[in-house]
Amino acid sequence: MVASARSGSAPMVASARSGSAPMVASARSGSAPMVASARSGSGPTSPTRPTLRGSFGMSASTHWLATASAQSVLERGGTAVDAAVAGAFVLQVVEPHLNGPGGDLVALVAPRGRDPMVVCGQGAAPAGATRERFAGFDSVPGAGALAAAVPSCPAWQVKDLLRHTGYVHRWAARHITEGPAEVIDGPSEAETLSGGAADEDLLGWFRAGHAALVETLASADPAVECATFMPAPTPLAFWTRRQAHETAIHRADAELAAGPVDGSAPRYPADFAADGIDELIMGFGQRRKYQPSAGPGADAGLLRVIAADTGDAWSIGDGSDAGCTVSGSASSLYLYLWNRASAGAADITVTGDPALLASWQSSVRIRWS
């Protein structure tokens, strides 16, 4: 994490790095010039590490969320130390495999008029980082993509996402191949996340389960009879639709874990996204377990959801007038209503009483168990 700012009479520079991933930098213009340059080896400047120039402040880290957080602190009047600390805290969450207790630190602090000071914490762990201290932890993040945090599922790492989705694919396929009269009971989420393949075989295990699901659905008899848990034209139509959206939403989770460089949300074809909204509102949203305990009544007004690019619209509640309207593209609404993007990130417009929307969203949160 690198941050630099000029504020008042005592500008400071603070720097901390953990791991060796590429850095993401942000600079803002202002009145006090500064220059940052990154070089690779002793040769000419690398084309992947350009000279960066800014005149207000600059932040750089290995993840865009940390860079944005640090730059936000600078823009609100914080010092470079404030920004570096804020960015470091974000890195603890979004890159736990590169940052954590006992991680390395190199900090350069340069107050005006004084010699720079270097704080070196490389290779040393805090005195309190003992084996006993971590004895109660279920796991400590490792290295690589499987250990990356999933921001939209805060308790998960990518390996948990793969185990959950891989299990659900196999569970869904069993309904088509076995034809049960009742929905098959599954293990608890904790049991699911501790199962599946070993980490080194996990990606292959996931791909095999996904391929088997696709083959099962594609080759099934259209008249197959089996249990479902929401209305659909046929059981095959139900399981095909449900697994398409199960996979698509968890694809968004994986992309969010990877951290898109431009911070944008994943995009889906408009018709597919509109179908996913319909499944959420008219399927899951109609199930008794997801009904608000004190939902919007006739006096409160309707909650309206409008997909501007497809013309689809949904009404939730019993009122005659729209008390709250949520509108945007189908893809944006899909991610927003599935709690995979904020209204700002998804470019969603909310008008009217937001309490209607909050009541519905707090109730319709789909969970495995």
C-alpha positions as CSV (number, residue, x, y, z in Angstrom):
1,M,0.0,0.0,0.0
2,V,1.5,3.4,-1.0
3,A,-0.1,6.8,-0.3
4,S,1.2,10.3,-0.6
5,A,-0.4,13.6,0.3
6,R,0.4,17.2,0.9
7,S,-1.8,18.8,3.6
8,G,-1.0,22.0,5.4
9,S,2.6,22.5,6.5
10,A,3.7,18.9,7.2
11,P,3.3,16.8,4.1
12,M,4.1,13.1,4.7
13,V,4.8,10.0,2.7
14,A,3.9,6.6,4.0
15,S,4.5,3.3,2.2
16,A,3.7,-0.3,3.0
17,R,3.7,-3.3,0.7
18,S,2.7,-6.9,1.3
19,G,3.0,-9.5,-1.4
20,S,4.2,-8.8,-5.0
21,A,1.0,-8.4,-7.0
22,P,0.7,-5.5,-9.5
23,M,-0.3,-2.1,-8.0
24,V,-3.3,0.0,-8.8
25,A,-2.7,3.8,-8.5
26,S,-5.0,6.8,-8.3
27,A,-4.0,10.4,-8.5
28,R,-5.9,13.7,-8.1
29,S,-4.9,17.2,-9.2
30,G,-4.6,20.1,-6.9
31,S,-2.2,22.8,-6.0
32,A,0.9,21.0,-4.7
33,P,2.8,19.0,-7.3
34,M,4.2,15.5,-6.6
35,V,5.6,12.8,-8.7
36,A,5.7,9.0,-8.1
37,S,7.7,6.6,-10.2
38,A,8.1,2.8,-10.1
39,R,11.0,1.2,-11.7
40,S,11.8,-2.5,-12.3
41,G,15.5,-3.5,-11.9
42,S,18.2,-1.1,-13.1
43,G,17.0,-0.8,-16.7
44,P,14.6,1.6,-18.2
45,T,11.1,2.1,-16.8
46,S,8.9,-0.9,-17.4
47,P,5.9,-0.3,-19.6
48,T,3.7,-2.0,-17.0
49,R,4.9,0.4,-14.2
50,P,4.6,3.8,-15.7
51,T,5.6,7.1,-14.1
52,L,2.6,8.6,-12.3
53,R,2.0,12.3,-11.7
54,G,-0.4,14.1,-9.5
55,S,-0.5,17.4,-7.7
56,F,-2.9,16.8,-4.8
57,G,-2.2,13.2,-3.6
58,M,-1.6,9.7,-4.8
59,S,-2.5,6.2,-3.7
60,A,-1.4,2.9,-5.0
61,S,-2.0,-0.7,-3.9
62,T,-2.5,-4.2,-5.2
63,H,-6.3,-3.9,-5.2
64,W,-8.5,-1.2,-6.6
65,L,-10.8,-1.1,-3.6
66,A,-7.9,-0.4,-1.3
67,T,-6.6,2.3,-3.6
68,A,-10.0,4.0,-3.8
69,S,-10.4,3.9,0.0
70,A,-6.9,5.5,0.5
71,Q,-7.6,8.1,-2.1
72,S,-10.9,8.9,-0.5
73,V,-9.2,9.5,2.8
74,L,-6.8,12.0,1.1
75,E,-9.6,13.8,-0.6
76,R,-11.3,14.3,2.8
77,G,-8.3,15.9,4.3
78,G,-6.5,12.9,5.7
79,T,-2.7,12.6,5.8
80,A,-0.7,10.0,4.0
81,V,-0.5,7.9,7.1
82,D,-4.3,8.0,7.4
83,A,-4.7,6.9,3.8
84,A,-2.1,4.1,4.1
85,V,-3.8,2.7,7.2
86,A,-7.2,2.8,5.6
87,G,-5.9,1.1,2.5
88,A,-4.1,-1.5,4.6
89,F,-7.3,-2.4,6.4
90,V,-9.1,-2.9,3.1
91,L,-6.3,-5.1,1.9
92,Q,-6.8,-7.3,5.0
93,V,-10.3,-8.0,3.7
94,V,-10.0,-8.2,-0.1
95,E,-6.5,-9.9,-0.2
96,P,-6.3,-12.0,3.0
97,H,-3.9,-14.3,1.4
98,L,-1.4,-11.4,1.0
99,N,-2.1,-9.5,4.2
100,G,-2.7,-10.6,7.7
101,P,-1.3,-11.1,11.2
102,G,2.4,-11.4,11.0
103,G,2.6,-9.9,7.5
104,D,5.6,-7.9,6.3
105,L,5.8,-4.1,6.4
106,V,8.1,-1.5,5.0
107,A,7.1,2.1,5.7
108,L,8.9,5.2,4.6
109,V,7.9,8.4,6.6
110,A,9.3,11.7,5.4
111,P,8.1,14.8,7.4
112,R,9.1,18.1,5.9
113,G,12.4,19.4,7.0
114,R,13.5,16.1,8.5
115,D,15.3,13.1,7.2
116,P,13.1,10.2,6.0
117,M,12.6,7.4,8.4
118,V,12.2,3.7,7.4
119,V,10.3,1.3,9.5
120,C,11.2,-2.3,8.6
121,G,8.9,-5.1,9.8
122,Q,10.0,-7.7,7.3
123,G,10.3,-11.3,8.4
124,A,9.2,-10.6,12.0
125,A,5.8,-11.7,13.5
126,P,4.1,-9.9,16.4
127,A,5.0,-11.3,19.8
128,G,1.3,-12.2,20.3
129,A,1.1,-14.3,17.1
130,T,1.6,-17.6,18.9
131,R,0.2,-21.0,17.9
132,E,-2.1,-20.8,20.9
133,R,-3.5,-17.5,19.7
134,F,-4.7,-19.0,16.5
135,A,-5.8,-22.4,17.9
136,G,-9.5,-21.5,17.7
137,F,-9.4,-20.5,14.0
138,D,-11.1,-22.9,11.6
139,S,-8.6,-22.0,8.9
140,V,-5.9,-19.4,8.1
141,P,-6.0,-18.2,4.5
142,G,-3.3,-19.6,2.3
143,A,-1.9,-18.2,-1.0
144,G,-3.3,-18.0,-4.5
145,A,-6.8,-17.5,-5.9
146,L,-8.6,-20.1,-3.8
147,A,-7.8,-18.1,-0.7
148,A,-9.1,-14.8,-2.0
149,A,-12.0,-13.3,-0.1
150,V,-15.5,-13.1,-1.7
151,P,-16.8,-9.5,-0.9
152,S,-20.4,-10.4,-1.7
153,C,-20.3,-13.4,0.7
154,P,-18.2,-12.0,3.5
155,A,-17.5,-15.3,5.3
156,W,-16.3,-17.1,2.2
157,Q,-13.1,-17.5,0.3
158,V,-13.1,-18.6,-3.4
159,K,-12.6,-22.2,-2.4
160,D,-15.8,-22.0,-0.3
161,L,-17.6,-20.5,-3.4
162,L,-16.5,-23.4,-5.5
163,R,-17.4,-26.1,-3.0
164,H,-20.9,-24.6,-2.5
165,T,-21.7,-24.2,-6.2
166,G,-20.1,-27.5,-7.1
167,Y,-22.3,-29.3,-4.5
168,V,-25.5,-27.5,-5.6
169,H,-24.8,-28.5,-9.2
170,R,-24.5,-32.2,-8.2
171,W,-27.6,-31.9,-5.9
172,A,-29.7,-30.4,-8.7
173,A,-28.6,-33.0,-11.2
174,R,-29.7,-35.8,-8.8
175,H,-33.3,-34.6,-9.0
176,I,-33.3,-35.2,-12.8
177,T,-31.5,-38.5,-12.7
178,E,-33.2,-40.0,-9.6
179,G,-36.7,-38.5,-10.0
180,P,-37.5,-38.1,-6.2
181,A,-41.0,-37.2,-5.2
182,E,-39.6,-34.8,-2.5
183,V,-36.8,-32.3,-2.7
184,I,-33.6,-34.1,-1.6
185,D,-32.4,-33.0,1.8
186,G,-28.8,-31.7,1.7
187,P,-26.1,-31.2,4.3
188,S,-25.7,-28.0,6.3
189,E,-23.7,-25.2,4.7
190,A,-20.8,-26.0,7.1
191,E,-20.7,-29.6,6.0
192,T,-20.9,-28.6,2.3
193,L,-17.9,-26.2,2.7
194,S,-15.8,-28.9,4.4
195,G,-16.6,-31.4,1.7
196,G,-15.8,-31.7,-2.0
197,A,-12.3,-32.2,-3.3
198,A,-9.0,-31.2,-1.7
199,D,-7.9,-27.7,-2.6
200,E,-5.4,-28.8,-5.2
201,D,-8.2,-30.8,-7.1
202,L,-11.0,-28.3,-6.4
203,L,-11.1,-26.6,-9.8
204,G,-11.2,-29.8,-11.7
205,W,-13.9,-31.2,-9.3
206,F,-16.0,-28.0,-9.9
207,R,-15.7,-28.2,-13.7
208,A,-16.6,-31.9,-13.7
209,G,-19.8,-31.2,-11.7
210,H,-20.8,-28.3,-13.9
211,A,-20.2,-30.3,-17.1
212,A,-22.3,-33.3,-15.7
213,L,-25.1,-30.9,-14.8
214,V,-25.2,-29.4,-18.3
215,E,-25.2,-32.9,-19.8
216,T,-27.9,-34.1,-17.5
217,L,-30.2,-31.2,-18.3
218,A,-29.5,-31.2,-22.0
219,S,-30.2,-35.0,-22.4
220,A,-33.1,-35.3,-20.0
221,D,-36.6,-36.4,-21.2
222,P,-38.7,-33.2,-21.4
223,A,-41.4,-35.1,-19.6
224,V,-39.2,-36.1,-16.6
225,E,-41.0,-36.1,-13.3
226,C,-39.3,-35.0,-10.1
227,A,-39.7,-32.7,-7.1
228,T,-39.3,-28.9,-7.4
229,F,-39.7,-26.1,-4.9
230,M,-41.3,-23.4,-7.0
231,P,-43.9,-23.4,-9.7
232,A,-42.7,-24.0,-13.3
233,P,-44.1,-25.3,-16.6
234,T,-42.2,-28.6,-16.1
235,P,-39.7,-30.0,-13.6
236,L,-37.0,-29.8,-16.3
237,A,-37.8,-26.2,-17.0
238,F,-37.6,-25.4,-13.3
239,W,-34.2,-27.1,-12.7
240,T,-32.7,-25.6,-15.9
241,R,-33.8,-22.1,-15.0
242,R,-32.8,-22.4,-11.3
243,Q,-29.3,-23.7,-12.0
244,A,-28.7,-21.1,-14.8
245,H,-29.3,-18.3,-12.3
246,E,-27.5,-20.1,-9.4
247,T,-24.4,-20.3,-11.6
248,A,-24.7,-16.8,-12.9
249,I,-25.0,-15.1,-9.5
250,H,-22.1,-17.1,-8.2
251,R,-20.1,-16.1,-11.3
252,A,-20.7,-12.5,-10.1
253,D,-19.3,-13.5,-6.7
254,A,-16.2,-14.9,-8.4
255,E,-15.7,-11.8,-10.5
256,L,-16.1,-9.6,-7.5
257,A,-13.4,-11.7,-5.7
258,A,-11.1,-11.2,-8.6
259,G,-11.6,-7.4,-8.3
260,P,-12.3,-5.9,-11.7
261,V,-9.7,-3.2,-12.5
262,D,-12.4,-0.7,-13.4
263,G,-14.6,-1.5,-10.5
264,S,-17.6,-2.3,-12.7
265,A,-20.1,-5.1,-12.0
266,P,-20.5,-8.1,-14.3
267,R,-22.9,-7.8,-17.2
268,Y,-25.5,-10.2,-18.3
269,P,-27.8,-10.4,-21.4
270,A,-30.9,-8.3,-20.8
271,D,-33.4,-11.0,-21.4
272,F,-31.5,-13.5,-19.2
273,A,-31.2,-10.9,-16.4
274,A,-34.9,-10.0,-16.6
275,D,-35.7,-13.7,-16.3
276,G,-33.6,-13.8,-13.2
277,I,-35.4,-10.9,-11.7
278,D,-38.7,-12.6,-12.4
279,E,-37.5,-15.8,-10.7
280,L,-36.5,-13.8,-7.6
281,I,-39.7,-11.7,-7.3
282,M,-42.3,-14.1,-8.6
283,G,-40.6,-17.3,-7.4
284,F,-38.5,-16.9,-4.3
285,G,-40.3,-13.7,-3.3
286,Q,-43.7,-15.5,-3.2
287,R,-42.5,-18.3,-0.9
288,R,-43.8,-18.0,2.7
289,K,-40.3,-18.2,4.2
290,Y,-39.4,-15.0,2.4
291,Q,-42.4,-12.9,3.2
292,P,-41.7,-9.7,5.3
293,S,-42.9,-10.0,8.9
294,A,-44.5,-6.6,8.5
295,G,-44.5,-6.1,4.8
296,P,-45.8,-3.2,2.7
297,G,-49.5,-2.9,3.1
298,A,-52.2,-1.2,0.9
299,D,-51.6,2.1,2.6
300,A,-47.8,2.0,2.1
301,G,-48.1,1.6,-1.6
302,L,-46.5,-0.7,-4.1
303,L,-42.9,-1.5,-4.7
304,R,-42.3,-1.3,-8.4
305,V,-39.3,-2.7,-10.2
306,I,-38.8,-1.6,-13.8
307,A,-36.2,-2.9,-16.3
308,A,-35.8,0.0,-18.6
309,D,-34.1,-1.8,-21.4
310,T,-36.5,-4.7,-21.7
311,G,-39.8,-3.0,-20.7
312,D,-40.4,-5.6,-18.0
313,A,-42.0,-4.4,-14.7
314,W,-43.0,-6.1,-11.5
315,S,-45.2,-4.9,-8.6
316,I,-44.8,-6.1,-5.0
317,G,-47.4,-5.4,-2.4
318,D,-51.1,-4.7,-2.3
319,G,-51.4,-1.0,-2.8
320,S,-52.7,0.8,-5.8
321,D,-50.0,3.4,-6.1
322,A,-46.2,3.0,-6.3
323,G,-44.7,4.0,-3.0
324,C,-41.2,3.2,-4.2
325,T,-39.9,2.6,-7.7
326,V,-36.6,0.9,-8.5
327,S,-35.4,1.2,-12.1
328,G,-32.3,0.5,-14.2
329,S,-31.1,-1.9,-16.8
330,A,-32.1,-5.5,-16.4
331,S,-28.5,-6.6,-15.8
332,S,-28.0,-3.9,-13.1
333,L,-31.3,-4.7,-11.4
334,Y,-30.5,-8.4,-11.4
335,L,-27.2,-7.9,-9.5
336,Y,-28.7,-5.2,-7.2
337,L,-31.8,-7.2,-6.2
338,W,-29.6,-10.3,-5.6
339,N,-27.4,-8.1,-3.3
340,R,-24.3,-8.4,-5.6
341,A,-24.0,-4.6,-6.2
342,S,-24.9,-1.4,-4.5
343,A,-27.4,1.0,-6.2
344,G,-24.5,3.3,-7.0
345,A,-22.3,0.6,-8.5
346,A,-25.1,-0.8,-10.5
347,D,-26.4,2.6,-11.6
348,I,-29.9,1.9,-10.1
349,T,-32.4,4.7,-9.5
350,V,-34.6,4.5,-6.4
351,T,-37.5,7.0,-6.0
352,G,-40.2,7.2,-3.3
353,D,-40.1,5.6,0.1
354,P,-36.9,3.5,0.4
355,A,-38.3,1.7,3.5
356,L,-40.5,-0.4,1.1
357,L,-37.5,-1.6,-0.7
358,A,-35.5,-2.2,2.5
359,S,-38.3,-4.3,3.9
360,W,-38.4,-6.5,0.9
361,Q,-34.7,-6.8,0.5
362,S,-34.2,-7.7,4.2
363,S,-36.7,-10.6,3.8
364,V,-35.8,-12.0,0.4
365,R,-32.2,-13.1,1.1
366,I,-31.7,-16.5,-0.5
367,R,-29.7,-19.0,1.6
368,W,-28.9,-22.6,1.3
369,S,-30.2,-23.4,4.8
